[in-house]
């Protein structure tokens, strides 16, 4: 009998030790599961809130830009070309920001769907986050409508810009044409011509002739009425100040105002200097000098 009691107690002890080990393992697994679940939940919340805050910040930027664009658009025709173009650029920026937010919201929703699949016990947390995502989607949808309305509002404004651009191009073309015309006219107005040489050379080339006098005495050297223009050298009055002659004598036979020029040299004619261009070229744009 004593032996039976000892055997029974021994079996009881072994049985009790085995049950405690299973309980300990089960509790450890539960603890690890709860810890992993909490870590997953915390990580999910942090990531989701970071994404949410980033999307919300972009939405705030969209609201600010939208207000600025609306205020600018209200000014209508008071704006200049650059200001109107800035509105169109702002609209493009708004569209880009909205599309970026849509992509981020979609990515966040996929992340939550994946989390919901992996952790059924986090349903309440994920549901809360999904509600926040839904709110973001609604805000983006509202912005889509508002931006569309804003686009329609500035359609006429865009038309005004196109018309304005056409008018500006037309004016610029006219200005170029006028500038070219003015330059051509200015160049033409400042053209003058000169020729010099001995009387024999100038007569031979149909530039001068002798007129008047009596039996060959007292004849005057003058420019021929139908003189040969090809013999002359063309100049620009604005850049023409003197002619080097380097001869014994020189006589200006074309008509020019007295005092508007002088010929340097004591006993020779070295250089003809034009002292007053306006007065010098007033009577004639053709300068003829007879040299000896």
C-alpha positions as a Markdown table, in Angstrom:
| # | Residue | x | y | z |
|---|---|---|---|---|
| 1 | Unk | 0.0 | 0.0 | 0.0 |
| 2 | Unk | 2.8 | 2.3 | 0.9 |
| 3 | Unk | 4.4 | 1.7 | -2.5 |
| 4 | Unk | 1.2 | 2.5 | -4.3 |
| 5 | Unk | 1.0 | 5.9 | -2.6 |
| 6 | Unk | 4.6 | 6.7 | -3.5 |
| 7 | Unk | 4.0 | 5.8 | -7.1 |
| 8 | Unk | 0.8 | 7.9 | -7.2 |
| 9 | Unk | 2.5 | 10.9 | -5.8 |
| 10 | Unk | 5.3 | 10.5 | -8.3 |
| 11 | Unk | 2.9 | 10.4 | -11.2 |
| 12 | Unk | 1.1 | 13.5 | -9.8 |
| 13 | Unk | 4.3 | 15.4 | -9.6 |
| 14 | Unk | 5.3 | 14.6 | -13.2 |
| 15 | Unk | 1.9 | 15.4 | -14.5 |
| 16 | Unk | 1.8 | 18.8 | -12.7 |
| 17 | Unk | 5.3 | 19.8 | -14.1 |
| 18 | Unk | 4.2 | 19.0 | -17.7 |
| 19 | Unk | 1.1 | 21.2 | -17.5 |
| 20 | Unk | 3.0 | 24.2 | -16.1 |
| 21 | Unk | 5.4 | 24.2 | -19.1 |
| 22 | Unk | 2.6 | 24.2 | -21.6 |
| 23 | Unk | 0.9 | 27.1 | -19.7 |
| 24 | Unk | 4.2 | 29.0 | -19.7 |
| 25 | Unk | 4.7 | 28.5 | -23.4 |
| 26 | Unk | 1.2 | 29.5 | -24.2 |
| 27 | Unk | 1.4 | 32.7 | -22.1 |
| 28 | Unk | 4.7 | 33.5 | -23.8 |
| 29 | Unk | 3.2 | 33.1 | -27.3 |
| 30 | Unk | 0.2 | 35.3 | -26.3 |
| 31 | Unk | 2.6 | 37.9 | -24.9 |
| 32 | Unk | 4.7 | 37.9 | -28.1 |
| 33 | Unk | 1.6 | 38.1 | -30.2 |
| 34 | Unk | 0.3 | 41.1 | -28.2 |
| 35 | Unk | 3.7 | 42.7 | -28.4 |
| 36 | Unk | 4.0 | 42.2 | -32.1 |
| 37 | Unk | 0.5 | 43.4 | -32.7 |
| 38 | Unk | 1.1 | 46.5 | -30.6 |
| 39 | Unk | 4.3 | 47.2 | -32.5 |
| 40 | Unk | 2.6 | 46.7 | -35.9 |
| 41 | Unk | -0.3 | 49.0 | -34.8 |
| 42 | Unk | 2.1 | 51.7 | -33.6 |
| 43 | Unk | 4.2 | 51.5 | -36.8 |
| 44 | Unk | 1.1 | 51.6 | -38.9 |
| 45 | Unk | -0.3 | 54.6 | -37.0 |
| 46 | Unk | 3.0 | 56.5 | -37.3 |
| 47 | Unk | 3.4 | 55.8 | -41.0 |
| 48 | Unk | -0.3 | 56.6 | -41.7 |
| 49 | Unk | -0.3 | 59.8 | -39.7 |
| 50 | Unk | 2.9 | 61.0 | -41.4 |
| 51 | Unk | 1.4 | 60.3 | -44.8 |
| 52 | Unk | -1.9 | 62.0 | -43.7 |
| 53 | Unk | 0.0 | 65.1 | -42.4 |
| 54 | Unk | 1.9 | 65.4 | -45.6 |
| 55 | Unk | -1.2 | 65.1 | -47.7 |
| 56 | Unk | -3.0 | 67.6 | -45.5 |
| 57 | Unk | -0.1 | 70.1 | -45.8 |
| 58 | Unk | -0.3 | 69.9 | -49.5 |
| 59 | Unk | -4.1 | 70.5 | -49.4 |
| 60 | Unk | -3.4 | 73.6 | -47.3 |
| 61 | Unk | -1.0 | 74.8 | -50.0 |
| 62 | Unk | -3.6 | 74.1 | -52.6 |
| 63 | Unk | -6.1 | 76.3 | -50.7 |
| 64 | Unk | -3.6 | 79.1 | -50.4 |
| 65 | Unk | -2.7 | 79.0 | -54.1 |
| 66 | Unk | -6.4 | 78.8 | -55.1 |
| 67 | Unk | -7.2 | 81.9 | -53.1 |
| 68 | Unk | -4.4 | 83.8 | -54.7 |
| 69 | Unk | -5.4 | 82.6 | -58.2 |
| 70 | Unk | -9.1 | 83.6 | -57.5 |
| 71 | Unk | -8.1 | 87.0 | -56.4 |
| 72 | Unk | -5.9 | 87.5 | -59.4 |
| 73 | Unk | -8.6 | 86.3 | -61.8 |
| 74 | Unk | -11.1 | 88.7 | -60.3 |
| 75 | Unk | -9.0 | 91.6 | -61.6 |
| 76 | Unk | -9.7 | 90.6 | -65.2 |
| 77 | Unk | -8.6 | 93.0 | -67.9 |
| 78 | Unk | -6.7 | 95.1 | -65.3 |
| 79 | Unk | -3.8 | 92.6 | -65.4 |
| 80 | Unk | -1.0 | 92.7 | -67.8 |
| 81 | Unk | 0.2 | 89.9 | -70.0 |
| 82 | Unk | 2.8 | 88.6 | -67.5 |
| 83 | Unk | 0.2 | 88.6 | -64.6 |
| 84 | Unk | -2.3 | 86.7 | -66.7 |
| 85 | Unk | 0.2 | 84.1 | -67.7 |
| 86 | Unk | 1.1 | 83.7 | -64.0 |
| 87 | Unk | -2.5 | 82.7 | -63.4 |
| 88 | Unk | -2.3 | 80.0 | -66.0 |
| 89 | Unk | 0.9 | 78.7 | -64.5 |
| 90 | Unk | -0.7 | 78.7 | -61.0 |
| 91 | Unk | -3.6 | 76.6 | -62.4 |
| 92 | Unk | -1.1 | 74.1 | -63.8 |
| 93 | Unk | 0.6 | 73.9 | -60.4 |
| 94 | Unk | -2.7 | 73.3 | -58.7 |
| 95 | Unk | -3.5 | 70.4 | -61.0 |
| 96 | Unk | -0.1 | 68.9 | -60.3 |
| 97 | Unk | -0.5 | 69.2 | -56.5 |
| 98 | Unk | -4.0 | 67.6 | -56.7 |
| 99 | Unk | -2.7 | 64.7 | -58.8 |
| 100 | Unk | 0.2 | 64.2 | -56.4 |
| 101 | Unk | -2.2 | 64.1 | -53.4 |
| 102 | Unk | -4.4 | 61.6 | -55.2 |
| 103 | Unk | -1.4 | 59.3 | -55.8 |
| 104 | Unk | -0.4 | 59.6 | -52.1 |
| 105 | Unk | -3.9 | 59.0 | -50.9 |
| 106 | Unk | -4.2 | 55.9 | -53.1 |
| 107 | Unk | -0.9 | 54.6 | -51.8 |
| 108 | Unk | -2.1 | 55.2 | -48.2 |
| 109 | Unk | -5.3 | 53.3 | -48.9 |
| 110 | Unk | -3.4 | 50.3 | -50.3 |
| 111 | Unk | -1.2 | 50.3 | -47.2 |
| 112 | Unk | -4.3 | 50.2 | -45.0 |
| 113 | Unk | -5.9 | 47.5 | -47.0 |
| 114 | Unk | -2.7 | 45.4 | -46.8 |
| 115 | Unk | -2.6 | 46.0 | -43.0 |
| 116 | Unk | -6.3 | 45.0 | -42.6 |
| 117 | Unk | -5.5 | 41.7 | -44.4 |
| 118 | Unk | -2.5 | 41.0 | -42.1 |
| 119 | Unk | -4.0 | 41.9 | -38.8 |
| 120 | Unk | -7.7 | 41.3 | -38.2 |
| 121 | Unk | -7.6 | 42.4 | -34.6 |
| 122 | Unk | -6.5 | 45.9 | -35.7 |
| 123 | Unk | -9.9 | 46.5 | -37.4 |
| 124 | Unk | -10.9 | 49.5 | -35.2 |
| 125 | Unk | -7.5 | 51.2 | -35.7 |
| 126 | Unk | -7.5 | 50.7 | -39.5 |
| 127 | Unk | -11.1 | 51.7 | -39.7 |
| 128 | Unk | -10.2 | 55.0 | -38.1 |
| 129 | Unk | -7.3 | 55.5 | -40.5 |
| 130 | Unk | -9.5 | 54.6 | -43.4 |
| 131 | Unk | -12.0 | 57.2 | -42.3 |
| 132 | Unk | -9.2 | 59.8 | -42.3 |
| 133 | Unk | -8.3 | 58.7 | -45.9 |
| 134 | Unk | -11.9 | 59.0 | -47.0 |
| 135 | Unk | -11.9 | 62.6 | -45.6 |
| 136 | Unk | -8.8 | 63.3 | -47.7 |
| 137 | Unk | -10.4 | 61.8 | -50.8 |
| 138 | Unk | -13.5 | 64.0 | -50.3 |
| 139 | Unk | -11.3 | 67.1 | -49.9 |
| 140 | Unk | -9.5 | 66.2 | -53.2 |
| 141 | Unk | -12.8 | 65.7 | -54.9 |
| 142 | Unk | -14.0 | 69.1 | -53.8 |
| 143 | Unk | -10.8 | 70.7 | -55.0 |
| 144 | Unk | -11.3 | 69.0 | -58.4 |
| 145 | Unk | -14.6 | 70.7 | -58.7 |
| 146 | Unk | -13.3 | 74.0 | -57.5 |
| 147 | Unk | -10.3 | 73.9 | -59.9 |
| 148 | Unk | -12.6 | 73.0 | -62.8 |
| 149 | Unk | -14.8 | 76.0 | -62.0 |
| 150 | Unk | -11.7 | 78.2 | -61.8 |
| 151 | Unk | -10.6 | 76.9 | -65.2 |
| 152 | Unk | -13.9 | 77.8 | -66.7 |
| 153 | Unk | -13.7 | 81.2 | -65.1 |
| 154 | Unk | -10.4 | 82.0 | -66.7 |
| 155 | Unk | -11.3 | 80.5 | -70.1 |
| 156 | Unk | -12.2 | 84.0 | -71.3 |
| 157 | Unk | -9.1 | 85.3 | -69.6 |
| 158 | Unk | -7.0 | 82.8 | -71.6 |
| 159 | Unk | -8.8 | 84.0 | -74.7 |
| 160 | Unk | -7.9 | 87.5 | -73.8 |
| 161 | Unk | -4.3 | 86.5 | -73.4 |
| 162 | Unk | -4.2 | 84.8 | -76.8 |
| 163 | Unk | -5.8 | 87.9 | -78.4 |
| 164 | Unk | -3.4 | 90.1 | -76.5 |
| 165 | Unk | -0.4 | 88.0 | -77.7 |
| 166 | Unk | -1.6 | 88.4 | -81.3 |
| 167 | Unk | -2.0 | 92.1 | -80.9 |
| 168 | Unk | 1.5 | 92.4 | -79.3 |
| 169 | Unk | 3.0 | 90.3 | -82.1 |
| 170 | Unk | 1.3 | 92.5 | -84.6 |
| 171 | Unk | 2.5 | 95.7 | -82.9 |
| 172 | Unk | 6.0 | 94.2 | -82.6 |
| 173 | Unk | 6.0 | 93.4 | -86.3 |
| 174 | Unk | 4.8 | 96.9 | -87.1 |
| 175 | Unk | 7.5 | 98.3 | -84.8 |
| 176 | Unk | 10.2 | 96.2 | -86.5 |
| 177 | Unk | 9.0 | 97.4 | -89.9 |
| 178 | Unk | 8.9 | 101.0 | -88.8 |
| 179 | Unk | 12.3 | 100.7 | -87.2 |
| 180 | Unk | 13.7 | 99.3 | -90.5 |
| 181 | Unk | 12.0 | 102.0 | -92.4 |
| 182 | Unk | 13.4 | 104.7 | -90.1 |
| 183 | Unk | 16.9 | 103.2 | -90.3 |
| 184 | Unk | 16.7 | 103.1 | -94.1 |
| 185 | Unk | 15.4 | 106.7 | -94.2 |
| 186 | Unk | 18.1 | 107.8 | -91.8 |
| 187 | Unk | 20.7 | 106.1 | -93.8 |
| 188 | Unk | 19.4 | 107.7 | -97.0 |
| 189 | Unk | 19.3 | 111.1 | -95.4 |
| 190 | Unk | 22.9 | 110.8 | -94.3 |
| 191 | Unk | 24.2 | 109.7 | -97.6 |
| 192 | Unk | 26.5 | 112.1 | -99.5 |
| 193 | Unk | 29.0 | 111.9 | -102.3 |
| 194 | Unk | 32.3 | 113.4 | -103.2 |
| 195 | Unk | 34.7 | 113.5 | -106.1 |
| 196 | Unk | 38.0 | 115.3 | -106.6 |
| 197 | Unk | 40.7 | 115.6 | -109.3 |
| 198 | Unk | 42.1 | 117.8 | -111.9 |
| 199 | Unk | 39.8 | 119.8 | -114.2 |
| 200 | Unk | 40.8 | 117.5 | -117.0 |
| 201 | Unk | 39.9 | 114.4 | -115.1 |
| 202 | Unk | 36.6 | 115.7 | -113.9 |
| 203 | Unk | 35.7 | 117.0 | -117.4 |
| 204 | Unk | 36.7 | 113.7 | -118.9 |
| 205 | Unk | 34.4 | 111.8 | -116.4 |
| 206 | Unk | 31.5 | 114.1 | -117.1 |
| 207 | Unk | 31.5 | 115.7 | -113.6 |
| 208 | Unk | 32.3 | 119.4 | -114.3 |
| 209 | Unk | 32.3 | 121.8 | -117.2 |
| 210 | Unk | 33.4 | 125.4 | -117.9 |
| 211 | Unk | 30.6 | 127.9 | -118.5 |
| 212 | Unk | 30.4 | 131.7 | -119.2 |
| 213 | Unk | 33.3 | 133.9 | -120.0 |
| 214 | Unk | 34.3 | 135.6 | -123.2 |
| 215 | Unk | 36.4 | 133.9 | -125.9 |
| 216 | Unk | 37.8 | 131.5 | -123.4 |
| 217 | Unk | 38.5 | 134.0 | -120.7 |
| 218 | Unk | 36.7 | 134.1 | -117.3 |
| 219 | Unk | 34.9 | 130.8 | -117.7 |
| 220 | Unk | 33.6 | 129.3 | -114.4 |
| 221 | Unk | 34.0 | 125.7 | -113.3 |
| 222 | Unk | 30.6 | 124.2 | -112.4 |
| 223 | Unk | 29.0 | 120.8 | -111.9 |
| 224 | Unk | 27.4 | 119.5 | -115.1 |
| 225 | Unk | 23.6 | 119.4 | -114.9 |
| 226 | Unk | 23.6 | 115.7 | -115.9 |
| 227 | Unk | 26.8 | 114.8 | -114.2 |
| 228 | Unk | 28.1 | 111.3 | -113.9 |
| 229 | Unk | 27.0 | 110.0 | -110.5 |
| 230 | Unk | 29.0 | 106.8 | -110.8 |
| 231 | Unk | 32.3 | 108.7 | -110.6 |
| 232 | Unk | 31.4 | 109.8 | -107.0 |
| 233 | Unk | 32.3 | 108.0 | -103.8 |
| 234 | Unk | 29.4 | 107.5 | -101.4 |
| 235 | Unk | 29.9 | 108.4 | -97.7 |
| 236 | Unk | 27.9 | 108.6 | -94.5 |
| 237 | Unk | 27.8 | 112.2 | -93.4 |
| 238 | Unk | 27.8 | 111.2 | -89.7 |
| 239 | Unk | 31.2 | 109.6 | -90.1 |
| 240 | Unk | 32.8 | 111.9 | -92.6 |
| 241 | Unk | 34.9 | 114.7 | -91.2 |
| 242 | Unk | 37.7 | 115.5 | -93.7 |
| 243 | Unk | 39.3 | 114.6 | -97.0 |
| 244 | Unk | 43.1 | 114.3 | -97.4 |
| 245 | Unk | 44.1 | 116.2 | -100.6 |
| 246 | Unk | 47.8 | 116.8 | -100.5 |
| 247 | Unk | 47.9 | 119.0 | -103.6 |
| 248 | Unk | 49.2 | 122.5 | -104.4 |
| 249 | Unk | 45.8 | 124.1 | -104.8 |
| 250 | Unk | 42.2 | 123.0 | -104.3 |
| 251 | Unk | 38.9 | 124.7 | -105.2 |
| 252 | Unk | 35.4 | 123.6 | -104.1 |
| 253 | Unk | 33.1 | 124.0 | -107.1 |
| 254 | Unk | 30.0 | 122.5 | -105.5 |
| 255 | Unk | 27.7 | 124.8 | -103.5 |
| 256 | Unk | 28.4 | 124.7 | -99.7 |
| 257 | Unk | 27.8 | 127.3 | -97.0 |
| 258 | Unk | 30.8 | 129.6 | -96.4 |
| 259 | Unk | 32.3 | 129.0 | -93.0 |
| 260 | Unk | 31.2 | 125.5 | -92.8 |
| 261 | Unk | 34.5 | 124.1 | -94.0 |
| 262 | Unk | 38.2 | 125.1 | -94.4 |
| 263 | Unk | 41.3 | 123.7 | -96.2 |
| 264 | Unk | 44.4 | 123.4 | -94.2 |
| 265 | Unk | 47.9 | 124.2 | -95.4 |
| 266 | Unk | 49.8 | 127.4 | -95.8 |
| 267 | Unk | 51.0 | 127.2 | -99.4 |
| 268 | Unk | 49.4 | 123.9 | -100.2 |
| 269 | Unk | 46.0 | 122.3 | -99.9 |
| 270 | Unk | 46.6 | 119.5 | -97.5 |
| 271 | Unk | 43.2 | 118.5 | -96.1 |
| 272 | Unk | 39.6 | 119.7 | -96.4 |
| 273 | Unk | 37.9 | 119.8 | -93.0 |
| 274 | Unk | 34.1 | 120.0 | -92.5 |
| 275 | Unk | 33.5 | 122.2 | -89.6 |
| 276 | Unk | 29.7 | 122.2 | -89.6 |
| 277 | Unk | 28.1 | 119.2 | -91.2 |
| 278 | Unk | 24.6 | 120.4 | -91.1 |
| 279 | Unk | 25.4 | 123.7 | -92.8 |
| 280 | Unk | 27.9 | 122.1 | -95.2 |
| 281 | Unk | 25.6 | 119.5 | -96.7 |
| 282 | Unk | 22.4 | 121.7 | -96.6 |
| 283 | Unk | 22.6 | 123.0 | -100.1 |
| 284 | Unk | 24.1 | 120.0 | -101.8 |
| 285 | Unk | 24.9 | 116.3 | -101.0 |
| 286 | Unk | 27.5 | 116.3 | -103.8 |
| 287 | Unk | 31.0 | 117.6 | -103.0 |
| 288 | Unk | 33.3 | 118.4 | -106.0 |
| 289 | Unk | 36.9 | 119.6 | -105.6 |
| 290 | Unk | 39.1 | 120.7 | -108.5 |
| 291 | Unk | 42.8 | 120.2 | -107.6 |
| 292 | Unk | 46.0 | 121.3 | -109.1 |
